[in-house]
Amino acid sequence: MRYLVAGIFLLIVNLIYSSYAIHVSKDYAKKLSQLKQEKDKHLKIKAQIEKSVNYTSVKSYVEKTGFNPIDWSQVRVIRAD
């Protein structure tokens, strides 16, 4: 009788854990699909921004015109007293 009760108890615990594992697995799958959608959305937005700004052509234009980047170690703040 003791073994029957222990077996039934273990079966019930196993079913509860299995239902929990399935629930967590579905939640992770949902989050993973949402992450993939956000990643695709981010890549599309990034492509649109690069198309609008066209960073590579702006960079080549700046290099042609002789633009010198700022050396922040030489910049000083002047206070007005």
C-alpha positions in Angstrom: 0.0 0.0 0.0 2.8 2.4 0.9 4.5 1.8 -2.5 1.2 2.5 -4.3 0.7 5.8 -2.6 4.4 6.8 -3.2 4.0 5.8 -6.9 0.8 7.8 -7.3 2.4 10.8 -5.5 5.5 10.7 -7.7 3.2 10.4 -10.8 1.3 13.5 -9.7 4.5 15.4 -9.0 5.9 14.4 -12.4 2.7 15.6 -14.1 2.8 19.0 -12.3 6.4 19.5 -13.2 5.8 18.5 -16.8 3.0 21.0 -17.1 5.2 23.7 -15.6 8.0 22.8 -18.0 5.7 23.0 -21.0 4.4 26.4 -19.8 8.0 27.7 -19.4 9.0 26.3 -22.8 6.0 28.1 -24.5 6.9 31.3 -22.7 10.6 31.1 -23.9 9.5 30.3 -27.4 7.2 33.3 -27.4 10.0 35.6 -26.2 12.4 34.2 -28.7 10.0 34.9 -31.6 9.4 38.4 -30.3 13.2 38.9 -30.1 13.6 37.8 -33.7 10.8 40.2 -34.8 12.4 43.1 -32.9 15.8 42.2 -34.4 14.3 42.3 -37.9 12.5 45.6 -37.2 15.8 47.0 -35.8 17.7 46.0 -39.0 15.0 47.5 -41.2 15.1 50.8 -39.3 18.9 50.8 -39.4 18.9 50.2 -43.2 16.4 53.1 -43.6 18.6 55.4 -41.5 21.7 54.5 -43.5 19.8 55.0 -46.7 18.6 58.4 -45.6 21.9 59.7 -44.2 24.1 57.7 -46.5 27.0 57.7 -44.0 29.6 56.3 -46.4 29.1 59.1 -49.0 29.1 61.8 -46.3 32.3 60.4 -44.8 34.1 60.3 -48.2 32.9 63.9 -48.9 34.2 65.1 -45.5 37.6 63.4 -46.1 37.8 65.1 -49.6 37.1 68.5 -48.2 39.8 68.2 -45.6 37.8 68.1 -42.4 39.9 67.5 -39.3 38.2 65.9 -36.4 38.2 67.6 -33.0 40.9 66.6 -30.6 39.0 66.8 -27.3 42.2 66.9 -25.2 42.9 70.4 -26.7 39.5 71.8 -26.0 39.2 74.1 -22.9 36.1 75.6 -21.3 36.3 79.4 -20.7 34.4 80.7 -17.8 32.8 84.1 -17.8 33.2 85.7 -14.3 
